[in-house]
């Protein structure tokens, strides 16, 4: 068992004596022993109280109401007590005194210091050990007798599952810009989640518990947590589709309006591009265009068009829709990709075969000044760069969360004449700042209606 001994400087000699009289199985946290030179005192003490101890024991006399440190320690301890749903603070009254805002300590069961002799401090240590053993026994008994299930258990479990899903989505949104090269400290993640009110946390221990549950439920696939840091190892399309959903849908709808009849359109991989693909399919069903050619490097995008072709009963060379994937041309009636006759099927080769792309619709993992648009891998960057270089119109789709984010690989600079589409929402100031900086570069930022 670990306990935290909260006290003022005046009472340190007494605290040392009581600590020395405790049995070995009670490990008492005291600052002069557990703090190392260079440690952040506030963070270390808060973490000790809220993540590393079972009870806080506070030594109370007239010096306590004047101590800002003891006040902070009690504030953190009360938050931990609320989280645990059981008593966590044990007062030891050294002398009766006016406690002011801390008078609530008198309402608790407390121990009393009877004097300063060796016999007195040993007696206090024994009484404290007995009290701690009593609380521990009560906790064990409570665990042995779990509450009887009621009719609402299934509903509560369903609600808990929804909350875990929503929490995972919020954590991923905050961690998304961070990779192995620029990991996020768990303390910074805690501060971000608390300051925005996205996840109800009362202590860093709450965050650790939640992250453990999310990993246990496989809700943080692709996210690595190690050494007090967290970062995205690999983005998964399945959870990227959930992030900034409304913004991505608005951007996709706006971008789809750029497509004209007879165009050759390059559609990038990624979550926003998949929304573009769905919009194109919907418009084709309503005969928005008589003829359209799609080039993509995304299997999910190609699959969506294959399903549409099946629904519409399109033949291989139906002029209403032709789809080329990196690797070849898609056979509509068989949903397979076949090599081009006597030609390579790289992005530049496809562009040459089709006379170039009229428009390229590309997503981005980050966008910042003065670098440009960035992504997380060299292969992704090369594909996006080649698509943009072979297009007459270059469109970047970026929701506001991507702004002021710098990933490892730059694939497009602002001197490429980019048309950047963004939905109104968070980070408005950052978006406006970048918009003013890129004036005169040939690139523009447009907000969707």
C-alpha positions in Angstrom: 0.0 0.0 0.0 1.2 3.5 -0.8 0.1 6.6 1.1 0.9 10.3 0.6 1.9 12.3 3.6 0.7 15.9 3.2 2.1 18.4 5.7 3.6 21.9 6.2 7.4 22.5 6.7 6.8 23.1 10.4 5.5 19.5 10.9 8.2 17.7 8.8 10.1 16.4 11.9 6.8 14.8 13.3 6.0 13.3 9.8 9.5 11.7 9.6 9.0 10.1 13.0 5.5 8.8 12.2 6.8 7.5 8.9 9.6 5.6 10.5 7.1 3.8 12.8 4.9 2.5 9.9 5.2 -1.2 8.9 7.2 -2.1 5.8 4.1 -2.9 3.8 3.0 0.7 3.9 5.1 2.8 1.5 4.8 6.4 2.5 5.4 9.1 -0.2 7.2 12.2 1.2 8.7 14.9 -0.9 12.2 15.0 0.5 12.6 11.3 -0.3 10.8 10.9 -3.6 11.5 14.1 -5.4 14.7 14.2 -7.5 16.7 17.3 -8.5 15.2 18.8 -11.6 11.8 17.3 -11.2 8.7 19.5 -11.9 7.4 19.6 -8.3 3.8 20.3 -9.1 3.5 17.6 -11.7 5.3 15.1 -9.6 3.2 15.7 -6.5 -0.1 15.7 -8.5 0.9 12.5 -10.3 1.9 10.9 -6.9 -1.5 11.8 -5.4 -3.7 10.9 -8.4 -1.9 7.9 -9.9 0.5 6.4 -7.4 -1.1 6.4 -3.9 -4.1 4.7 -2.2 -4.7 7.3 0.5 -3.6 10.8 1.4 -2.9 11.5 5.1 -2.9 15.2 6.0 -1.3 16.5 9.2 -3.5 19.4 10.4 -2.6 22.4 12.6 -2.9 26.2 12.4 -0.2 26.3 9.7 -2.2 24.3 7.2 -4.8 27.0 6.2 -1.9 29.2 5.3 -0.1 26.7 3.0 -0.9 26.9 -0.7 0.8 23.6 -1.2 -1.3 21.7 1.2 -4.4 23.4 -0.3 -3.4 22.1 -3.8 -2.7 18.6 -2.5 -6.1 18.5 -0.9 -7.8 19.8 -4.0 -6.1 17.0 -6.1 -7.0 14.5 -3.4 -10.7 15.4 -3.3 -10.8 15.0 -7.1 -9.3 11.5 -6.8 -11.8 10.8 -4.0 -14.7 11.7 -6.2 -13.3 9.5 -9.0 -12.8 6.5 -6.7 -16.2 6.9 -5.0 -14.6 6.1 -1.6 -12.8 7.9 1.3 -9.3 8.9 0.2 -8.3 11.6 2.7 -7.4 10.7 6.3 -6.8 13.8 8.6 -4.5 13.7 11.6 -5.3 16.5 14.0 -2.1 17.8 15.6 -3.8 20.7 17.4 -7.2 22.4 17.3 -7.2 25.5 15.1 -9.3 27.6 12.8 -9.2 25.9 9.4 -11.2 28.4 7.3 -12.0 26.9 3.9 -10.6 23.5 5.1 -13.1 23.2 8.0 -14.6 20.3 6.1 -11.7 18.2 7.4 -13.4 18.2 10.9 -16.4 16.4 9.5 -14.3 13.4 8.7 -13.3 10.6 11.0 -9.8 11.6 12.0 -6.8 10.5 14.1 -5.3 12.7 16.8 -1.6 13.3 17.6 -1.3 12.9 21.4 2.3 14.3 21.7 5.8 14.4 20.3 7.5 11.7 22.4 8.7 8.5 20.8 5.9 6.7 22.5 3.4 9.2 21.1 4.6 9.0 17.5 4.7 5.2 17.7 1.1 5.1 19.0 0.0 7.4 16.1 1.8 5.2 13.6 0.0 2.1 14.9 -3.4 3.9 14.9 -2.8 5.0 11.3 -1.8 1.5 10.3 -5.0 0.1 11.8 -7.1 2.8 10.1 -5.6 2.0 6.7 -6.1 -1.7 7.2 -9.7 -1.1 8.1 -10.3 0.9 4.9 -8.5 -1.8 2.8 -10.6 -4.5 4.4 -13.8 -2.6 3.5 -12.7 -2.2 -0.1 -11.9 -5.9 -0.4 -15.4 -6.8 1.1 -17.0 -4.4 -1.4 -15.2 -6.2 -4.3 -16.4 -9.6 -3.0 -20.0 -8.4 -3.1 -20.7 -6.7 -6.5 -24.0 -5.0 -6.8 -26.9 -7.0 -8.1 -27.6 -6.4 -11.8 -30.8 -4.5 -12.7 -32.9 -4.3 -15.9 -30.9 -1.3 -17.2 -27.6 -3.1 -17.3 -27.8 -3.8 -21.1 -28.7 -0.2 -21.8 -25.8 1.0 -19.6 -23.4 -1.3 -21.4 -24.6 0.1 -24.7 -24.2 3.6 -23.5 -20.7 2.8 -22.2 -19.7 1.4 -25.6 -20.9 4.6 -27.3 -18.9 6.7 -24.9 -15.8 4.6 -25.5 -16.2 5.0 -29.3 -16.7 8.8 -28.9 -13.7 9.1 -26.6 -11.5 7.1 -29.0 -12.6 9.5 -31.8 -11.7 12.6 -29.7 -8.3 11.2 -28.7 -7.4 10.3 -32.3 -8.4 13.8 -33.5 -6.0 15.4 -31.0 -3.1 12.9 -31.6 -3.6 12.8 -35.4 -0.8 15.4 -36.3 1.8 13.6 -34.2 4.0 10.9 -35.6 7.0 9.0 -34.4 9.2 12.0 -35.3 7.1 14.5 -33.3 5.3 12.4 -30.6 2.9 14.0 -28.1 3.6 13.9 -24.4 0.7 12.3 -22.5 0.7 15.3 -20.2 0.0 17.5 -23.2 -2.8 15.2 -24.3 -4.3 15.4 -20.9 -4.2 19.2 -20.9 -5.7 19.4 -24.4 -8.6 17.1 -23.6 -9.3 18.9 -20.3 -9.0 22.4 -21.7 -11.4 21.7 -24.5 -13.8 19.8 -22.4 -13.8 16.9 -24.9 -13.3 14.1 -22.4 -14.2 14.4 -18.7 -10.9 13.8 -16.9 -10.0 14.7 -13.3 -6.5 13.4 -13.2 -3.7 12.0 -15.4 -4.6 8.6 -13.9 -8.0 8.9 -15.6 -6.3 9.4 -18.9 -4.1 6.3 -18.4 -7.1 4.2 -17.4 -9.1 5.4 -20.5 -6.2 4.8 -22.9 -5.8 1.3 -21.5 -9.5 0.5 -22.0 -9.4 1.9 -25.6 -6.3 -0.2 -26.5 -7.9 -3.2 -24.9 -11.0 -2.7 -27.1 -8.9 -2.2 -30.2 -10.2 1.3 -30.6 -6.7 2.9 -31.0 -5.4 0.7 -33.8 -2.5 2.5 -35.5 -1.7 4.6 -32.4 1.4 3.8 -30.4 1.8 4.7 -26.7 5.2 4.3 -25.2 7.5 6.0 -22.7 5.0 8.7 -21.7 4.4 9.6 -25.4 1.6 8.9 -27.9 1.7 9.2 -31.7 0.1 7.8 -34.8 2.0 5.0 -36.3 -0.4 4.3 -39.1 -3.6 6.1 -40.1 -6.5 3.8 -40.6 -9.1 4.8 -43.2 -11.9 3.3 -41.0 -11.3 5.8 -38.2 -10.2 8.7 -40.4 -13.7 8.6 -42.0 -15.1 9.5 -38.6 -13.0 12.6 -38.1 -14.5 16.0 -39.0 -17.2 14.2 -40.9 -19.4 17.2 -41.7 -16.5 19.3 -42.9 -15.2 16.5 -45.2 -18.6 16.0 -46.7 -19.0 19.7 -47.3 -15.5 19.9 -48.9 -16.3 16.9 -51.1 -19.6 18.3 -52.3 -17.9 21.6 -53.2 -15.0 19.9 -55.0 -17.4 17.7 -57.0 -18.9 20.8 -58.5 -15.5 21.5 -60.2 -16.0 18.5 -62.5 -17.3 19.1 -66.0 -18.7 16.7 -68.6 -15.9 14.8 -70.5 -13.3 15.5 -67.8 -10.4 13.2 -66.9 -10.4 13.4 -63.1 -7.7 12.1 -60.8 -9.2 11.1 -57.4 -6.7 10.6 -54.6 -6.9 8.1 -51.8 -8.1 9.1 -48.3 -11.3 9.8 -46.4 -12.3 13.1 -48.1 -11.6 11.6 -51.5 -13.9 8.7 -50.7 -16.7 11.2 -50.0 -15.9 12.8 -53.4 -16.2 9.4 -55.0 -19.6 8.8 -53.4 -20.8 12.2 -54.7 -19.6 11.4 -58.2 -21.4 8.1 -58.2 -24.6 9.8 -57.0 -24.3 12.4 -59.8 -23.7 9.7 -62.4 -26.9 7.9 -61.3 -28.8 11.2 -62.1 -27.0 11.7 -65.4 -25.1 14.8 -64.3 -22.4 14.0 -67.0 -22.6 12.1 -70.3 -19.0 11.0 -70.1 -16.4 10.9 -67.4 -13.0 9.3 -66.9 -11.6 8.6 -63.4 -8.0 7.8 -62.5 -7.2 6.7 -59.0 -4.6 5.1 -56.8 -7.1 4.1 -54.2 -8.6 0.6 -54.0 -11.6 1.8 -52.0 -12.4 4.5 -54.6 -12.0 2.0 -57.5 -14.3 -0.4 -55.6 -17.0 2.2 -55.2 -17.0 2.9 -59.0 -17.0 -0.9 -59.7 -20.2 -1.2 -57.6 -21.8 1.7 -59.5 -20.9 0.2 -62.8 -22.6 -3.0 -61.7 -25.7 -1.2 -60.6 -25.9 0.8 -63.9 -25.0 -2.3 -66.1 -22.0 -0.5 -67.7 -19.9 -2.4 -70.3 -16.1 -2.3 -70.4 -15.9 0.6 -72.8 -19.1 2.4 -71.9 -18.3 6.1 -72.4 -20.4 7.2 -69.5 -17.7 6.0 -67.1 -14.1 4.8 -67.6 -12.0 4.0 -64.6 -8.2 3.7 -64.6 -6.3 2.5 -61.5 -2.6 2.6 -60.9 -1.8 -0.8 -62.3 -4.2 -0.7 -65.3 -7.7 -0.1 -66.6 -10.7 -1.4 -64.6 -13.0 -3.9 -66.5 -16.4 -2.7 -65.4 -18.3 -5.9 -66.0 -15.8 -8.0 -64.0 -14.6 -5.5 -61.4 -11.0 -6.3 -62.2 -7.9 -4.3 -63.2 -6.2 -5.2 -66.5 -2.9 -3.9 -67.8 -2.9 -1.4 -70.6 -1.9 -2.8 -74.0 1.8 -2.2 -74.5 1.9 0.6 -71.9 2.9 1.1 -68.2 0.2 1.9 -65.7 2.0 4.4 -63.5 0.5 7.8 -62.8 2.6 9.6 -65.4 2.0 6.8 -68.0 -1.8 7.0 -67.4 -1.7 10.8 -67.7 0.2 10.5 -71.0 -2.2 7.8 -72.3 -5.2 10.1 -71.4 -3.8 13.4 -72.5 -3.2 14.6 -69.0 -5.7 15.1 -66.1 -8.2 17.9 -66.3 -8.4 18.1 -62.5 -6.7 16.3 -59.6 -8.6 16.1 -56.3 -6.0 15.3 -53.5 -6.2 15.2 -49.7 -3.5 16.2 -47.3 -2.4 15.2 -43.8 -1.0 18.6 -43.1 -0.6 22.1 -44.5 1.7 24.8 -43.2 3.6 27.9 -44.2 6.0 28.1 -45.9 6.4 24.4 -46.7 3.1 23.5 -48.3 1.1 20.3 -48.2 2.5 17.3 -46.4 1.9 13.6 -45.8 3.4 10.9 -43.7 5.2 8.6 -46.2 7.4 9.0 -49.2 5.3 6.7 -51.3 2.1 8.7 -50.6 3.9 12.0 -51.3 5.2 10.8 -54.6 1.8 9.7 -55.8 0.1 13.0 -54.9 3.0 15.0 -56.4 2.8 13.1 -59.7 -1.0 13.5 -59.9 -0.8 17.2 -59.3 2.1 17.7 -61.8 0.1 16.0 -64.5 -3.1 18.0 -63.9 -4.3 21.2 -65.4 -6.3 22.1 -62.3 -4.9 21.2 -58.9 -7.3 21.0 -55.9 -6.3 20.2 -52.3 -9.0 19.2 -49.9 -8.1 20.1 -46.3 -10.4 20.4 -43.3 -9.4 22.9 -40.7 -7.7 20.3 -38.4 -4.9 19.9 -41.1 -3.8 23.6 -40.9 -0.5 24.4 -39.2 0.3 20.7 -39.2 3.7 19.7 -40.6 4.2 16.0 -41.6 7.4 14.4 -42.7 7.0 14.6 -46.5 6.1 17.7 -48.6 4.3 16.8 -51.8 3.1 20.3 -53.0 4.4 23.8 -52.6 2.2 26.9 -52.8 4.0 27.9 -56.1 2.1 25.1 -57.9 -1.1 27.1 -58.2 -3.1 25.0 -55.7 -6.9 25.6 -55.1 -7.3 24.7 -51.4 -10.8 23.9 -50.2 -11.7 24.2 -46.6 -14.9 24.0 -44.6 -15.7 26.7 -42.0 -15.2 25.6 -38.4 -12.3 25.4 -35.9 -8.9 26.9 -36.5 -10.6 29.8 -38.4 -7.8 32.2 -37.3 -5.1 29.8 -38.5 -6.9 29.3 -41.9 -7.2 33.1 -42.4 -3.6 33.7 -41.5 -2.4 31.1 -44.0 -4.7 32.6 -46.6 -3.1 36.0 -46.3 0.4 34.5 -46.3 0.0 32.7 -49.6 -1.3 35.7 -51.5 0.8 36.2 -54.6 2.1 32.6 -54.6 -0.5 31.5 -57.2 -2.4 29.4 -54.7 -5.7 30.2 -53.0 -7.9 29.1 -50.1 -11.7 28.9 -50.5 -14.1 28.3 -47.8 -17.2 26.2 -48.6 -20.6 27.8 -48.2 
